[in-house]
Amino acid sequence: KTSSRVAASVKAKRPAKQVSGKGPAPRGLQSVPAKPAAAPASGKGIKKAGMRKAAVPTLNQSIKKGSRPVTARALNTPAPQAAPAKEPRPVGKIASGAKAIASKLPVPRVPRAAIAAVLLGVLALAAQFGLAGLAAKWWLGDVRAAGALRVSSLGLPWMAVSSVLRGFFIARRQVEPNVLSQLAEQTVRIGIVWAALERADALGWDVGGRCTAVLGATAVSEAVSTGLMALFYRKEARRCFGARPACRPQEPGKRLWDILWPVEGGRCLASALHTAENMLVPACLAVYLQFSGGRAEAVAQYGSLKGMALPLLTFPFGLLGSLSVLLMPEITQAHLRGQNGRLAALIDRMLRLTGYFSALAGAAFWVWGRPLAEALYGSAEAGSFLVILGPAMPLMYLESMVDGAMKGVGEQKAVFRYSMWDSCLRIAGVLLLLPRFGMKGFLFVILLSSFYTCTANTGRLLSSCGLPLRLWRWLGAPGFAGAVSAGAGLALRHLLADWLTGGVPLQLAAVALGGAGMAVVCFAAAWPLGLGEELRAVAAGERRHKKNVQKVK
């Protein structure tokens, strides 16, 4: 019944091919019989009739969360669908990636993938925990880092399991689990860091103890996020899978390696280069600060940026993740089906909505970054980092979204190439600028890196999809709305000046009210510039999708 309804919406341009029982399913496509047929009564009859397993598409994309990839659909394949060998199959491309079809034919492969993730995570934990002392002494050159390395290793198994569960919900196109878990993770991390650093002086912690507390907060937040994802998965699996036994997917190894080779190769190389950068930054900062604190002050400044400012800058991206969950599978489907017009429209919508959201976030941090950092951490230095990096948030957020879209259209090798050049650029900038300019030089390196990766990835994506450059739609109009909201934020900051001089609750209340006022002003300014059009289109598409799911059910 499901197959016939989908097939009714497809006009076959040529007669359907006959499919033999032993032939492999088209790669990346889900094969569904156009018309149900009576299955043979015995197992031998089934084998003679040439039954075979259906295959779902591999959505070759990953969500960038920290530095860990997420493979979405390759581990969740539907159960075998009985069909005679001579039954025509005209709806393979239409059925590929459709949640309505997948919800009828699921197989619970996720537990096995989670077990494999736990094993790999535990192996990584054991290696890092055991080698932490040697790495701190001979690699980082500071034995105080050993505790931080050991504590951070406790989060590796949680990261691995969380990646599997996130991939499941991306394949299911479920927005709420990923968004809520990411927001909870960021909230827990920031809360623990704030509480630990507030009591660091009273407890007599040195720099090593503070770093251990920051990385311990990361490990705890990963565990909380994974627990929430597991609760969501339990509910969704009970509804979708039932008591059906697991079944081996169609050519899982080949389909996984097609994704993992370019993505994981780039990740490993980028991780090595980032490790080299993280080792060089304190050393080069120590040269600049040799007469004003030396290496201890360099580590403190670098920790203020990495442990305080950057988590706040990445916090709003959890909300933008819902847009990623909604659009990335659609982008991959349009690419697999060769729907160039729809693909260009989806990418244009992604860039436009990302521009508006990131412009508002950047304006908010530019206006309220210093009061927020002083209220949370009591650090004016972290607030200055937020003020400097805030206007660059459109580039940072566009870079992340475009990175995922490029993997969705099969440009993993280009992502790997640009990532490698970006890491080399950052290392060269660290070596040349930090000994002379200190943290100002490193902030310039971050801005230059964001500009390079954003322009390179976006240019490649537009060239691949045949989409012309539209600066006003993607940056001009969002920048104007962000500037208007920044003006409103400065006025609100002047009105709430008395609250900012009070205690921490009053300061946080002032920041919250000011941010809400800026959001209202930005929304009002951006609505006639195209934001309203895009939001209506997204809402209409989601309604159509839910309606189609209900019809199929």
C-alpha angles and dihedrals in degrees: 000000000000093000094047092053092052093043091053090065094054125082107208111220093199137015114285117259121245111248120213121219095242100042118108119252116253107274114255094008133105113227115211126173113250092219129024115245133193111266119229114262098237136048091244090054090054092052091048092049089058101243117183142175123269120234130216123211122268107236096214098209139105133202115232109231109160101312104318123107126226120210107199120189107015093085097047111065127163124253120267111285115211115233133153117251093247097048111120117238109200099156105063097118095041091051094048111114095354111150092207092060094040092051089059096048109036128148121197100241093141096086091057091048090048091052090051089048091051091051093050091045092050091050090051090046092052093048095048094041093049096045096041095101095050093044092050093049103039104022106034095026094224122092090200088075092066094086092049091051092050094048094046090054089066090071097056098087090047091051092052095050092044090055091055093049093046090052090053093054092045088055089049091046092233110158104182101062095053095042096045094045092050092049091048091048093052092044093051092046095050092044095051093045091050093048093046096048092046089060098036095097093047091050093047097238119171125210091281092054092049092050090049090053092050094050091042088057088054092053093048092048090052090053091050092048092049091049091054091047090051091053091051091047093051091055094045094044093052090053097044109029105033112175098325116138121244118264131198113254123237109273094336096172096055093043092050095046091051086063101034101049098064096029099044093038089056091044094052094048092044090049091053092049092046090051089054089049093050089052094048098047097066091041093052092042089052089058090053092045097040091122097039109048104321121211095347092059091043091054090047093053093045091048090050089057098041099036102035114020103036096050089055092048092051095044096087090052088076088071091048088054089077089063089050093052091050099044107031097068089046090051091051093048092050090050093049092049095045093240096154096171093052091044092054091048093051093049091047090052092048093051093045097050092043090053093054095045095046092046090056092046092048093049091048093053091045091055102032103023097100096046090045094051092046091050095047103034107008087236122133088183093062088047091055089053090054092050092050097044096038097084089051094058094098088061093046095048094043089051092055095046094045090049091059093044092053091055088050092058095044100260096129093128092055090050089051092049095049091045091054093050091046092054091049090049092051093049091049091049091050092051094047105036109030098063089054105033106021119205091352088064092049092050088052089052090053092050093046091048092051091049093049097047093043095050095041096048094041092048091051092047093050091047092049093050098038093239119150122231113266108183096170094052095046104032112001100058094039090048091052092050090047092051091051091050090048090056090051089048092054090052091050091048090055091050093048096044092116091055091052091059093053131079127307095271091053091047093051091046090053091050091048093049092045093049092048091050091050091050091054092049093046092048091051092048095045098045097079091039093066107285092105092051093052095045091050090050092050092048092048092050092050091050091051091049093052090046091053091049091053091049092051091048 
